[in-house]
């Protein structure tokens, strides 16, 4: 079974994503980039659903740190954000994100993005 790490400072978003993705995937959760980096140092997930705006370490900073870890280029990263700034989206994609989805999202949209990156 594939593993998804949901990284978002909103407990509601983490729980919603978990409900949408289980039982197809095992779900791990992190409240911010620092917590997510600690999770990834122990076990890299197959895919990461990543918020952009978070305290301590934002999603973009996490992405850069993740890609520097041994095998850190392997997890698929789908940014999940309210930010519709095309420049930010392009920066994330050029820095190693695989896809993005705009909040609010629904189950069909999330599953489609995960299919696009090859994890569903």
N, C-alpha and C positions, 0 to 999 in steps of 0.2 A: 504494500500500500504506500502511495506517495505521501510526502509530508509537505504541508504548507505552513509557513510562518506568517502570521498576520501581525503587522507592526502598525499600531495606531494609538495615539494618546486617548482616543475615545473608547471607553469600555463598550458602549453601545455598538459602534462600528465593528469592533472585534467580535462581539457576540453574534451580530447579524451575519458577518462573513462566515463565522463558524457554523451557524445554522444552515447557511446556503451550501457549504462545501462538504459537510459531513453527510452521509457516511462514505463518500467517494475518496476522501483524503483524511489523513490524521492531521489535526490542527494544533499548532503551537502558537502562543501569543507573546507579544512584547509591547510595552507601553511607549517605548521610544527607541531611537537608534542605538543608544548605549546598551540597553537591555537586549536588543536584537543581535548586536555584535557578540555579546556574551553567549547567547544561545547558539549562534553560528560557530563560535570557537569550539563548542562542545560537539555539535552535530549540525552539519549543513543540511538544510531542507532542500526539497526538489524545486520549490517555488516560494517566492516571497511576495505577499501583497503589502505594499509599502506606502504609507502616508508621507506626504512631503513636509508639512508643517507640524513639528513636534518639539517639545522642550528638550534640553540637554544636547541632543544630537538629532538634527533633522534628517529627513529621508535621503536627501542628496549627499550629505556628509557620510551617512551610513553606506550608501551605495559605493562611494569611492573607497571606503575602508573595507567593505565586503570583497570587492574585486581584488584587493591586495592580499587577502588571506590565501593560504594554500588551498587550492581547488575552489577558491571564491568566485571564479568565473563560471562555475557550473550551475548554480541555482538560477532559475529564470526569475526575473524581477518584473513585477507589474506594479507601476506606480498607481496609487489610488488617491486622488486629490480633488479638491474643489478649485484648484488653481487652473484656470483656462489660458494662462499666459503661454503662447506658443513658443516663445524663446525659452522658457523654463522646461517645457516638455521636450523640445529639441536638445537642450543641454543634457537632460537626463538620458535620452536615447543615445546620444553621442558618447556618454560616459558609461554605458553598459546596461541601461535598463532595456528590457525586451519589449515592453508594451506599456500602455497606460489606460486607465479607466477614470472617468470623471464621476465624483460623488454628486448626488446619490446614485447608487447603482442597484440593479436588481439581479436576481439569480441567473436569468438567461444571459444578461450582459456579462456577468462575471464568468460564467461557464464558457461563453464564447471567447473571451480573452484568454482563458486558460487553455482552451483548445488551440487557439492561434499560436501559443508558445509551446504547445506539445506536451502539456502535463495532464490533460484530461482526454 
